[in-house]
Amino acid sequence: MDVRFRVVREDFERATLESLLIDNKSKRYDQKLRKDYANWAKKTVTLWLVFIVILLIWVGIYDYSAPKTSLFSESVLITLLATTTINVIALTLFIIKGLFESN
């Protein structure tokens, strides 16, 4: 009886260890995916912001050199700025929530 109990206990411990190793590997993979996604989002937001800044500088120079005409209408510029701001805030919150999720 004692031998049988020891074998069952060893099998249980081995199964528990294997389960923990698989869980650990899965968590490491999830962390890598989160890090990769955060880097992608950071690069995307950075490129978009650079594009918007260049566009605004270009519009400012164009409007300064030709004050009677406008490259874009005011509503287009407002839309660009509003959507940029919303995207930056939303992506930042989404990344933070994903990286630091609570169980």
C-alpha positions as CSV (number, residue, x, y, z in Angstrom):
1,M,0.0,0.0,0.0
2,D,2.8,2.4,0.8
3,V,4.5,1.8,-2.5
4,R,1.3,2.4,-4.4
5,F,0.7,5.7,-2.5
6,R,4.3,6.8,-3.3
7,V,3.9,6.0,-7.0
8,V,0.6,8.0,-7.2
9,R,2.2,10.9,-5.3
10,E,5.1,10.9,-7.7
11,D,2.8,10.9,-10.7
12,F,0.8,13.7,-9.2
13,E,3.9,15.8,-8.5
14,R,5.3,15.1,-12.0
15,A,1.9,16.2,-13.6
16,T,1.8,19.3,-11.4
17,L,5.4,20.2,-12.4
18,E,4.6,19.7,-16.1
19,S,1.5,21.8,-15.8
20,L,3.5,24.6,-14.2
21,L,6.1,24.4,-16.9
22,I,3.5,24.7,-19.6
23,D,1.8,27.5,-17.8
24,N,5.1,29.3,-17.4
25,K,6.0,28.9,-21.1
26,S,2.5,30.2,-22.1
27,K,2.9,33.3,-19.9
28,R,6.3,34.0,-21.4
29,Y,4.8,33.8,-24.8
30,D,2.0,36.1,-23.8
31,Q,4.5,38.6,-22.5
32,K,6.5,38.5,-25.7
33,L,3.3,39.1,-27.7
34,R,2.3,42.0,-25.5
35,K,5.7,43.6,-25.8
36,D,5.7,43.2,-29.6
37,Y,2.2,44.7,-29.9
38,A,3.2,47.6,-27.6
39,N,6.2,48.3,-29.8
40,W,4.1,48.1,-33.0
41,A,1.5,50.5,-31.5
42,K,4.2,52.9,-30.3
43,K,5.8,53.0,-33.8
44,T,2.5,53.5,-35.5
45,V,1.4,56.3,-33.2
46,T,4.9,57.9,-33.5
47,L,4.8,57.8,-37.3
48,W,1.2,59.2,-37.4
49,L,2.2,62.1,-35.1
50,V,5.2,62.9,-37.2
51,F,3.0,62.9,-40.3
52,I,0.5,65.3,-38.6
53,V,3.2,67.6,-37.4
54,I,4.8,67.7,-40.9
55,L,1.3,68.3,-42.4
56,L,0.6,71.2,-39.9
57,I,4.0,72.8,-40.6
58,W,3.4,72.5,-44.3
59,V,-0.1,74.0,-44.0
60,G,1.3,76.8,-41.9
61,I,4.0,77.6,-44.4
62,Y,1.6,77.5,-47.3
63,D,-1.0,79.7,-45.5
64,Y,1.8,82.2,-44.5
65,S,3.1,82.4,-48.1
66,A,-0.3,82.6,-49.7
67,P,-2.7,84.1,-47.1
68,K,-5.7,84.4,-49.4
69,T,-5.9,80.7,-50.2
70,S,-5.8,77.7,-47.9
71,L,-4.4,74.3,-48.5
72,F,-7.0,72.5,-46.4
73,S,-10.3,73.7,-45.0
74,E,-10.5,74.4,-41.3
75,S,-12.8,71.4,-40.8
76,V,-10.3,69.1,-42.3
77,L,-7.6,70.3,-40.0
78,I,-9.8,70.0,-36.9
79,T,-10.8,66.5,-37.9
80,L,-7.2,65.5,-38.3
81,L,-6.2,66.9,-34.9
82,A,-9.2,65.4,-33.2
83,T,-8.8,61.9,-34.6
84,T,-5.1,62.0,-33.9
85,T,-5.7,63.0,-30.3
86,I,-8.3,60.3,-29.8
87,N,-6.1,57.6,-31.4
88,V,-3.1,58.5,-29.2
89,I,-5.2,58.4,-26.0
90,A,-7.1,55.2,-27.0
91,L,-4.0,53.3,-28.1
92,T,-2.1,54.3,-25.0
93,L,-4.9,53.2,-22.7
94,F,-5.4,50.0,-24.6
95,I,-1.7,49.1,-24.3
96,I,-1.6,49.9,-20.7
97,K,-4.7,47.9,-20.0
98,G,-3.2,44.9,-21.9
99,L,0.2,45.1,-20.3
100,F,-1.0,45.5,-16.8
101,E,-4.3,43.6,-16.7
102,S,-5.7,42.5,-13.4
103,N,-7.1,39.1,-12.8
